[in-house]
Amino acid sequence: MKTIIEPFRIKAVEPIKFTTETERNHILQEAGYNPFLIKAEDIIIDLLTDSGTSAMSAKQWAGIMDGDESYAGSRSFYRFEEMVRLITGMKFIIPTHQGRAAEKILFSIVGEHGKVIPNNTHFDTTRANIEFAGAEAVDLLNEAGKHPEIIADFKGNMDIEKLEAFIQERGVEHIPLVMVTVTNNSGGGQPVSMQNIKDIRAVCDQYGLPLFIDACRFAENAYFIKKREQGYADRSILSICQEMFSYADGMTMSAKKDALVNIGGFLAMNNQELAMQCRNVLIVTEGFPTYGGLAGRDLEAMAQGLEEILDESYLHYRIRSVEYLGDKLLAAGVPIIEPTGGHAIYIDAKRFCQHIPSYQFPGQAVSVALYQKGGVRACEIGSVMFGKYDENQQLIPPPMELVRLAIPRRVYTQSHIDYVAEVIIEVFQNRNSLKGYQIVYEAPMLRHFTARFAPLA
Ligand code: F0G
């Protein structure tokens, strides 16, 4: 088999500034050992997120010039609406400035004290928006999804038995909707099978509950279905996406992922009454219904991006480039979530640094070391991001301590990825010298963005 090459040529480049380890030590100290607080220009390879970091295509940039900036009824809105409708079949399509704005609108209407929303795993902004509305967010991930070392095809699946038990225990009247996140970002970018979506649908039907998809990485999920689920090998990505969304009543979307844009999102649904309520909130918080929180040009770029994401040669390269990094790390013994997911590699920091307990944030130790040794920026997804405190202010750690290396779409080449592998492997070989961290400042919500740390002696 020949090398799977990037299915594009590069027309515009952005120089990378190089730094030395001594400079990076100083930068880390200034940033309170939180990679979120490092200036982007001081990063060599930025794998903090795959969100809003895509390289746009020539056609998307052309769309930026062509965008219609009319306040109401913009042509770009109708192009965007048509594209979303083609892929999802949803009746009411509401643009927002990004995914969390869609979540905020939805949960400010359906979430309130006493309500509870199940998901395979809520992403942090989804959870935060649910909790901000006074409701509760509950994760019902299947067991395999909680074990980084178990190899399975669809580790993002929801546990259907748990979902049924949960509905019976909490009572349908307290559950405004069921959600499923494709792919399951917080659980390792693992896909959800079509069968699982159908099963969730069946449970929802039994109890009369609406199903919403958190669809940020829908095309990557569809590609996994095509490759791994029986009966889908000969189906087009578009038709797999259409089937996925046909089981849902609504969706939230961060277009910053699988719509290949730097900003954008939307909320879509079939229920007219709910859509009208959402549009009313939209007008107050985001803007008129035909632009949401966006410029006409952004809608144009989204429409074009949604068309490009369905290209199978793109998805093939995309999923393979993540797997390529995973293969290199596994060959060197680095513990990662297996199999590799759609948009990122997740280092299992618990196994990586067995000498650092959760309350000393092993994931933070790994991500700081990756920056220190190679200028690579990664993101802790463990006790810093999801840890809670009990009544005695003792940390309640989440089930996994992960470090995510999210791969921006169409941005880095194979040699960039080779370099990343070299840095991770070097840090892994010297893992026993890594030290834990303590938090010296934290905000009450989403603390990982702004927390400051100090290394432990
Ligand atoms: N849902 C999922 C599954 C996400 O991954 C994200 C964002 C959102 C919702 C919120 O979308 O950022 O446009 O407001 N994830 C980014 C990440 C931030 O790095 O994984 P947003």
Residues whose N, C-alpha, C, O or C-beta is under 5 A from the ligand:
A	BS01	F0G	L48 T49 D50 S51 Q98 G99 R100 A101 F123 T125 T181 T183 N185 D214 C216 S254 K256 G264
